[in-house]
Amino acid sequence: MTAAPAVPGRVLVAGAGLIGTSVALALRERGAQVWLADADEATARLAADLGAAGHEAFAAQFTAARVTESYRQFFASVAR
């Protein structure tokens, strides 16, 4: 019998659509701290309302600069 894979303690999910929200919910169920980022603020908010984000959901345009900024926000919030 194989052991269950380790779950990371902190996760940033980029994209709060069906897959991103499902992944976030599964990770939260297993004890991970989850942050969500999506290009559409309403989508990020809905996913958070469904319980997919334990900490923060934020809108971010997914250009290289915005992804970098999303990660900066994520790591800044984790450091608090």
MOPAC internal coordinates of N, CA, C and O (Angstrom, degrees):
PM7 1SCF
backbone

  N    0.0000 0     0.00 0     0.00 0    0    0    0
  C    1.4442 1     0.00 0     0.00 0    1    0    0
  C    1.5243 1   108.62 1     0.00 0    2    1    0
  O    1.2310 1   120.48 1   -46.16 1    3    2    1
  N    1.3368 1   116.69 1   133.84 1    3    2    1
  C    1.4657 1   120.43 1  -179.12 1    5    3    2
  C    1.5183 1   110.16 1   -94.47 1    6    5    3
  O    1.2310 1   121.49 1   -31.51 1    7    6    5
  N    1.3118 1   114.76 1   148.49 1    7    6    5
  C    1.4570 1   120.64 1   178.76 1    9    7    6
  C    1.5201 1   109.80 1   -76.00 1   10    9    7
  O    1.2310 1   120.84 1   -28.67 1   11   10    9
  N    1.3199 1   116.00 1   151.33 1   11   10    9
  C    1.4639 1   120.80 1   176.38 1   13   11   10
  C    1.5237 1   108.83 1   -65.90 1   14   13   11
  O    1.2310 1   120.12 1   -35.75 1   15   14   13
  N    1.3370 1   117.37 1   144.25 1   15   14   13
  C    1.4655 1   119.33 1   178.95 1   17   15   14
  C    1.5286 1   111.00 1   -63.71 1   18   17   15
  O    1.2310 1   121.38 1   -30.82 1   19   18   17
  N    1.3085 1   114.97 1   149.18 1   19   18   17
  C    1.4639 1   120.24 1   178.45 1   21   19   18
  C    1.5221 1   110.01 1   -66.87 1   22   21   19
  O    1.2310 1   120.78 1   -37.16 1   23   22   21
  N    1.3157 1   116.12 1   142.84 1   23   22   21
  C    1.4599 1   121.85 1   177.82 1   25   23   22
  C    1.5222 1   107.81 1  -100.86 1   26   25   23
  O    1.2310 1   120.13 1   -50.73 1   27   26   25
  N    1.3490 1   117.36 1   129.27 1   27   26   25
  C    1.4671 1   118.84 1   178.18 1   29   27   26
  C    1.5244 1   110.53 1   -63.02 1   30   29   27
  O    1.2310 1   120.59 1   -29.48 1   31   30   29
  N    1.3083 1   116.47 1   150.52 1   31   30   29
  C    1.4546 1   120.56 1  -179.08 1   33   31   30
  C    1.5147 1   113.37 1   -73.35 1   34   33   31
  O    1.2310 1   120.34 1   143.99 1   35   34   33
  N    1.3317 1   116.96 1   -36.01 1   35   34   33
  C    1.4679 1   122.35 1  -177.77 1   37   35   34
  C    1.5148 1   109.13 1  -133.76 1   38   37   35
  O    1.2310 1   121.12 1   -46.78 1   39   38   37
  N    1.3519 1   115.47 1   133.22 1   39   38   37
  C    1.4633 1   120.06 1  -175.91 1   41   39   38
  C    1.5186 1   110.15 1  -138.27 1   42   41   39
  O    1.2310 1   120.70 1   -43.41 1   43   42   41
  N    1.3269 1   116.27 1   136.59 1   43   42   41
  C    1.4589 1   122.64 1   169.42 1   45   43   42
  C    1.5186 1   106.56 1  -105.69 1   46   45   43
  O    1.2310 1   120.45 1   -60.61 1   47   46   45
  N    1.3371 1   116.74 1   119.39 1   47   46   45
  C    1.4612 1   121.76 1   177.24 1   49   47   46
  C    1.5266 1   106.87 1  -100.09 1   50   49   47
  O    1.2310 1   120.77 1   -62.52 1   51   50   49
  N    1.3160 1   116.13 1   117.48 1   51   50   49
  C    1.4670 1   122.01 1   178.99 1   53   51   50
  C    1.5197 1   108.08 1   -94.01 1   54   53   51
  O    1.2310 1   120.91 1   -75.67 1   55   54   53
  N    1.3131 1   115.87 1   104.33 1   55   54   53
  C    1.4549 1   122.29 1  -178.48 1   57   55   54
  C    1.5109 1   109.84 1   113.67 1   58   57   55
  O    1.2310 1   120.44 1   -62.87 1   59   58   57
  N    1.3247 1   116.76 1   117.13 1   59   58   57
  C    1.4620 1   121.83 1  -176.44 1   61   59   58
  C    1.5203 1   111.82 1  -110.76 1   62   61   59
  O    1.2310 1   120.79 1  -147.59 1   63   62   61
  N    1.3260 1   116.10 1    32.41 1   63   62   61
  C    1.4556 1   120.11 1   174.01 1   65   63   62
  C    1.5204 1   109.70 1   -77.29 1   66   65   63
  O    1.2310 1   120.58 1    19.82 1   67   66   65
  N    1.3110 1   116.49 1  -160.18 1   67   66   65
  C    1.4568 1   121.57 1  -177.28 1   69   67   66
  C    1.5301 1   112.13 1   -57.33 1   70   69   67
  O    1.2310 1   120.55 1   131.02 1   71   70   69
  N    1.3212 1   116.56 1   -48.98 1   71   70   69
  C    1.4689 1   120.16 1  -177.47 1   73   71   70
  C    1.5300 1   111.37 1   -69.71 1   74   73   71
  O    1.2310 1   120.28 1   130.93 1   75   74   73
  N    1.3361 1   117.06 1   -49.07 1   75   74   73
  C    1.4624 1   120.14 1  -179.04 1   77   75   74
  C    1.5218 1   112.51 1   -60.06 1   78   77   75
  O    1.2310 1   120.49 1   137.17 1   79   78   77
  N    1.3263 1   116.67 1   -42.83 1   79   78   77
  C    1.4631 1   120.55 1   179.02 1   81   79   78
  C    1.5245 1   110.51 1   -66.23 1   82   81   79
  O    1.2310 1   120.32 1   139.11 1   83   82   81
  N    1.3370 1   117.00 1   -40.89 1   83   82   81
  C    1.4711 1   120.52 1   178.51 1   85   83   82
  C    1.5225 1   111.14 1   -62.95 1   86   85   83
  O    1.2310 1   120.61 1   135.89 1   87   86   85
  N    1.3273 1   116.43 1   -44.11 1   87   86   85
  C    1.4629 1   120.68 1   178.46 1   89   87   86
  C    1.5324 1   109.55 1   -62.91 1   90   89   87
  O    1.2310 1   120.32 1   134.79 1   91   90   89
  N    1.3262 1   116.99 1   -45.21 1   91   90   89
  C    1.4634 1   120.87 1  -179.58 1   93   91   90
  C    1.5296 1   111.19 1   -61.02 1   94   93   91
  O    1.2310 1   120.26 1   136.27 1   95   94   93
  N    1.3226 1   117.11 1   -43.73 1   95   94   93
  C    1.4714 1   120.43 1   178.91 1   97   95   94
  C    1.5317 1   111.25 1   -62.65 1   98   97   95
  O    1.2310 1   120.57 1   137.06 1   99   98   97
  N    1.3379 1   116.52 1   -42.94 1   99   98   97
  C    1.4651 1   120.33 1   179.24 1  101   99   98
  C    1.5271 1   111.23 1   -63.88 1  102  101   99
  O    1.2310 1   120.28 1   138.64 1  103  102  101
  N    1.3304 1   117.07 1   -41.36 1  103  102  101
  C    1.4621 1   120.69 1   178.72 1  105  103  102
  C    1.5256 1   111.25 1   -65.50 1  106  105  103
  O    1.2310 1   120.45 1   137.31 1  107  106  105
  N    1.3367 1   116.75 1   -42.69 1  107  106  105
  C    1.4690 1   119.61 1   178.63 1  109  107  106
  C    1.5094 1   110.82 1   -62.94 1  110  109  107
  O    1.2310 1   120.79 1   140.65 1  111  110  109
  N    1.3314 1   116.09 1   -39.35 1  111  110  109
  C    1.4631 1   120.68 1   179.00 1  113  111  110
  C    1.5295 1   111.27 1   -60.20 1  114  113  111
  O    1.2310 1   121.02 1   151.83 1  115  114  113
  N    1.3293 1   115.65 1   -28.17 1  115  114  113
  C    1.4622 1   121.11 1  -179.07 1  117  115  114
  C    1.5301 1   112.75 1   -97.30 1  118  117  115
  O    1.2310 1   120.76 1  -170.20 1  119  118  117
  N    1.3309 1   116.15 1     9.80 1  119  118  117
  C    1.4561 1   119.85 1   172.65 1  121  119  118
  C    1.5187 1   117.31 1    98.48 1  122  121  119
  O    1.2310 1   119.24 1  -177.20 1  123  122  121
  N    1.3181 1   119.05 1     2.80 1  123  122  121
  C    1.4673 1   120.73 1  -179.87 1  125  123  122
  C    1.5304 1   110.58 1   -77.51 1  126  125  123
  O    1.2310 1   120.94 1   -30.51 1  127  126  125
  N    1.3142 1   115.81 1   149.49 1  127  126  125
  C    1.4623 1   121.89 1   170.09 1  129  127  126
  C    1.5181 1   106.26 1   -86.52 1  130  129  127
  O    1.2310 1   120.26 1   -53.78 1  131  130  129
  N    1.3408 1   117.10 1   126.22 1  131  130  129
  C    1.4597 1   120.65 1  -172.84 1  133  131  130
  C    1.5222 1   110.89 1  -122.37 1  134  133  131
  O    1.2310 1   121.42 1   -45.91 1  135  134  133
  N    1.3361 1   114.90 1   134.09 1  135  134  133
  C    1.4523 1   123.93 1   170.32 1  137  135  134
  C    1.5220 1   106.55 1  -115.37 1  138  137  135
  O    1.2310 1   120.04 1   -35.78 1  139  138  137
  N    1.3269 1   117.54 1   144.22 1  139  138  137
  C    1.4658 1   122.39 1   179.55 1  141  139  138
  C    1.5161 1   110.35 1  -117.88 1  142  141  139
  O    1.2310 1   120.68 1   -38.14 1  143  142  141
  N    1.3180 1   116.30 1   141.86 1  143  142  141
  C    1.4692 1   121.75 1   172.22 1  145  143  142
  C    1.5142 1   107.49 1  -131.41 1  146  145  143
  O    1.2310 1   120.43 1   -44.16 1  147  146  145
  N    1.3215 1   116.79 1   135.84 1  147  146  145
  C    1.4592 1   121.77 1   177.23 1  149  147  146
  C    1.5150 1   108.34 1  -146.68 1  150  149  147
  O    1.2310 1   120.87 1   -27.59 1  151  150  149
  N    1.3224 1   115.94 1   152.41 1  151  150  149
  C    1.4590 1   120.69 1   179.67 1  153  151  150
  C    1.5180 1   111.38 1   -67.48 1  154  153  151
  O    1.2310 1   120.15 1   154.86 1  155  154  153
  N    1.3251 1   117.32 1   -25.14 1  155  154  153
  C    1.4621 1   122.23 1  -178.66 1  157  155  154
  C    1.5216 1   109.80 1  -106.97 1  158  157  155
  O    1.2310 1   120.61 1   -62.17 1  159  158  157
  N    1.3096 1   116.45 1   117.83 1  159  158  157
  C    1.4592 1   121.04 1  -176.92 1  161  159  158
  C    1.5226 1   112.12 1   -59.46 1  162  161  159
  O    1.2310 1   119.78 1   140.21 1  163  162  161
  N    1.3242 1   118.02 1   -39.79 1  163  162  161
  C    1.4640 1   121.37 1  -179.36 1  165  163  162
  C    1.5307 1   111.01 1   -64.56 1  166  165  163
  O    1.2310 1   120.19 1   141.98 1  167  166  165
  N    1.3274 1   117.24 1   -38.02 1  167  166  165
  C    1.4658 1   121.23 1   178.40 1  169  167  166
  C    1.5229 1   110.19 1   -66.05 1  170  169  167
  O    1.2310 1   120.22 1   135.74 1  171  170  169
  N    1.3169 1   117.18 1   -44.26 1  171  170  169
  C    1.4642 1   121.14 1   178.21 1  173  171  170
  C    1.5231 1   110.39 1   -61.76 1  174  173  171
  O    1.2310 1   120.44 1   137.35 1  175  174  173
  N    1.3248 1   116.76 1   -42.65 1  175  174  173
  C    1.4611 1   121.21 1  -179.79 1  177  175  174
  C    1.5380 1   111.00 1   -64.67 1  178  177  175
  O    1.2310 1   120.40 1   136.78 1  179  178  177
  N    1.3469 1   116.84 1   -43.22 1  179  178  177
  C    1.4648 1   120.52 1   179.11 1  181  179  178
  C    1.5249 1   110.74 1   -61.14 1  182  181  179
  O    1.2310 1   120.29 1   134.03 1  183  182  181
  N    1.3207 1   117.05 1   -45.97 1  183  182  181
  C    1.4661 1   120.38 1   178.98 1  185  183  182
  C    1.5264 1   110.61 1   -60.60 1  186  185  183
  O    1.2310 1   120.39 1   139.45 1  187  186  185
  N    1.3209 1   116.86 1   -40.55 1  187  186  185
  C    1.4675 1   120.68 1   177.69 1  189  187  186
  C    1.5260 1   110.47 1   -64.63 1  190  189  187
  O    1.2310 1   120.63 1   138.58 1  191  190  189
  N    1.3215 1   116.40 1   -41.42 1  191  190  189
  C    1.4693 1   120.40 1   178.64 1  193  191  190
  C    1.5237 1   111.82 1   -63.23 1  194  193  191
  O    1.2310 1   120.51 1   150.52 1  195  194  193
  N    1.3281 1   116.64 1   -29.48 1  195  194  193
  C    1.4670 1   121.57 1   177.41 1  197  195  194
  C    1.5307 1   112.03 1   -77.65 1  198  197  195
  O    1.2310 1   120.77 1   173.41 1  199  198  197
  N    1.3254 1   116.13 1    -6.59 1  199  198  197
  C    1.4561 1   120.50 1   178.18 1  201  199  198
  C    1.5120 1   115.18 1    98.45 1  202  201  199
  O    1.2310 1   120.42 1  -169.98 1  203  202  201
  N    1.3361 1   116.79 1    10.02 1  203  202  201
  C    1.4637 1   119.79 1  -176.66 1  205  203  202
  C    1.5172 1   113.12 1   -77.59 1  206  205  203
  O    1.2310 1   119.76 1   157.00 1  207  206  205
  N    1.3151 1   118.06 1   -23.00 1  207  206  205
  C    1.4696 1   121.08 1  -179.83 1  209  207  206
  C    1.5162 1   109.08 1  -113.79 1  210  209  207
  O    1.2310 1   121.23 1   -61.64 1  211  210  209
  N    1.3034 1   115.25 1   118.36 1  211  210  209
  C    1.4521 1   119.05 1   178.41 1  213  211  210
  C    1.5071 1   112.67 1   -83.57 1  214  213  211
  O    1.2310 1   120.74 1   161.71 1  215  214  213
  N    1.3249 1   116.20 1   -18.29 1  215  214  213
  C    1.4504 1   119.19 1  -174.35 1  217  215  214
  C    1.5181 1   112.50 1  -123.48 1  218  217  215
  O    1.2310 1   120.18 1   121.54 1  219  218  217
  N    1.2949 1   117.26 1   -58.46 1  219  218  217
  C    1.4581 1   118.69 1  -172.70 1  221  219  218
  C    1.5233 1   109.52 1  -154.58 1  222  221  219
  O    1.2310 1   121.28 1   -38.50 1  223  222  221
  N    1.3060 1   115.16 1   141.50 1  223  222  221
  C    1.4605 1   121.38 1   170.85 1  225  223  222
  C    1.5181 1   105.74 1  -124.27 1  226  225  223
  O    1.2310 1   120.14 1   -48.19 1  227  226  225
  N    1.2970 1   117.33 1   131.81 1  227  226  225
  C    1.4486 1   119.15 1  -178.47 1  229  227  226
  C    1.5133 1   110.91 1  -140.76 1  230  229  227
  O    1.2310 1   121.21 1   -27.85 1  231  230  229
  N    1.3156 1   115.29 1   152.15 1  231  230  229
  C    1.4648 1   121.30 1   178.42 1  233  231  230
  C    1.5174 1   109.03 1   -84.34 1  234  233  231
  O    1.2310 1   120.94 1   -40.11 1  235  234  233
  N    1.3085 1   115.80 1   139.89 1  235  234  233
  C    1.4663 1   120.57 1   178.84 1  237  235  234
  C    1.5142 1   108.80 1  -152.03 1  238  237  235
  O    1.2310 1   120.78 1   -49.82 1  239  238  237
  N    1.3125 1   116.12 1   130.18 1  239  238  237
  C    1.4630 1   119.49 1   173.28 1  241  239  238
  C    1.5188 1   107.14 1   -75.16 1  242  241  239
  O    1.2310 1   120.24 1   -47.64 1  243  242  241
  N    1.3120 1   117.15 1   132.36 1  243  242  241
  C    1.4503 1   120.23 1  -172.58 1  245  243  242
  C    1.5196 1   113.47 1   -90.78 1  246  245  243
  O    1.2310 1   121.28 1  -118.66 1  247  246  245
  N    1.3176 1   115.16 1    61.34 1  247  246  245
  C    1.4604 1   120.85 1   165.95 1  249  247  246
  C    1.5296 1   105.24 1   -95.86 1  250  249  247
  O    1.2310 1   120.51 1   -11.17 1  251  250  249
  N    1.2991 1   116.63 1   168.83 1  251  250  249
  C    1.4679 1   119.20 1  -179.57 1  253  251  250
  C    1.5228 1   111.01 1   -56.84 1  254  253  251
  O    1.2310 1   120.26 1   138.44 1  255  254  253
  N    1.3183 1   117.10 1   -41.56 1  255  254  253
  C    1.4675 1   120.35 1  -179.40 1  257  255  254
  C    1.5233 1   110.75 1   -65.86 1  258  257  255
  O    1.2310 1   120.05 1   139.76 1  259  258  257
  N    1.3244 1   117.51 1   -40.24 1  259  258  257
  C    1.4618 1   120.54 1  -178.51 1  261  259  258
  C    1.5226 1   111.43 1   -72.14 1  262  261  259
  O    1.2310 1   119.92 1   143.28 1  263  262  261
  N    1.3178 1   117.75 1   -36.72 1  263  262  261
  C    1.4629 1   119.32 1   176.48 1  265  263  262
  C    1.5230 1   109.07 1   -62.59 1  266  265  263
  O    1.2310 1   120.65 1   136.96 1  267  266  265
  N    1.3310 1   116.36 1   -43.04 1  267  266  265
  C    1.4566 1   120.10 1   176.90 1  269  267  266
  C    1.5203 1   110.29 1   -59.49 1  270  269  267
  O    1.2310 1   119.87 1   136.33 1  271  270  269
  N    1.3203 1   117.85 1   -43.67 1  271  270  269
  C    1.4626 1   121.66 1   178.51 1  273  271  270
  C    1.5270 1   110.70 1   -64.71 1  274  273  271
  O    1.2310 1   119.99 1   140.04 1  275  274  273
  N    1.3253 1   117.62 1   -39.96 1  275  274  273
  C    1.4720 1   120.74 1   178.12 1  277  275  274
  C    1.5247 1   110.48 1   -59.85 1  278  277  275
  O    1.2310 1   120.85 1   135.21 1  279  278  277
  N    1.3251 1   115.97 1   -44.79 1  279  278  277
  C    1.4597 1   119.32 1   178.06 1  281  279  278
  C    1.5213 1   111.05 1   -65.25 1  282  281  279
  O    1.2310 1   120.00 1   142.10 1  283  282  281
  N    1.3263 1   117.61 1   -37.90 1  283  282  281
  C    1.4649 1   120.21 1   177.66 1  285  283  282
  C    1.5208 1   109.90 1   -61.43 1  286  285  283
  O    1.2310 1   120.43 1   134.85 1  287  286  285
  N    1.3590 1   116.79 1   -45.15 1  287  286  285
  C    1.4636 1   120.69 1   178.19 1  289  287  286
  C    1.5250 1   110.85 1   -61.61 1  290  289  287
  O    1.2310 1   121.08 1   137.65 1  291  290  289
  N    1.3245 1   115.53 1   -42.35 1  291  290  289
  C    1.4618 1   120.21 1  -179.89 1  293  291  290
  C    1.5261 1   110.15 1   -59.98 1  294  293  291
  O    1.2310 1   120.26 1   127.79 1  295  294  293
  N    1.3219 1   117.10 1   -52.21 1  295  294  293
  C    1.4601 1   119.65 1  -176.56 1  297  295  294
  C    1.5278 1   111.65 1   -67.74 1  298  297  295
  O    1.2310 1   120.37 1   148.59 1  299  298  297
  N    1.3282 1   116.91 1   -31.41 1  299  298  297
  C    1.4635 1   119.66 1   176.29 1  301  299  298
  C    1.5300 1   110.15 1   -66.57 1  302  301  299
  O    1.2310 1   120.29 1   139.82 1  303  302  301
  N    1.3270 1   117.06 1   -40.18 1  303  302  301
  C    1.4727 1   119.48 1  -179.43 1  305  303  302
  C    1.5244 1   111.34 1   -71.94 1  306  305  303
  O    1.2310 1   119.73 1   148.80 1  307  306  305
  N    1.3258 1   118.12 1   -31.20 1  307  306  305
  C    1.4554 1   121.68 1   178.45 1  309  307  306
  C    1.5255 1   110.51 1   -69.99 1  310  309  307
  O    1.2310 1   120.89 1   146.89 1  311  310  309
  N    1.3186 1   115.90 1   -33.11 1  311  310  309
  C    1.4640 1   120.55 1  -177.05 1  313  311  310
  C    1.5308 1   112.21 1   -73.56 1  314  313  311
  O    1.2310 1   120.04 1   165.91 1  315  314  313
  N    1.3291 1   117.54 1   -14.09 1  315  314  313
  C    1.4693 1   119.55 1  -177.47 1  317  315  314
  C    1.4982 1   112.62 1   -69.30 1  318  317  315
  O    1.2310 1   120.10 1   180.00 1  319  318  317

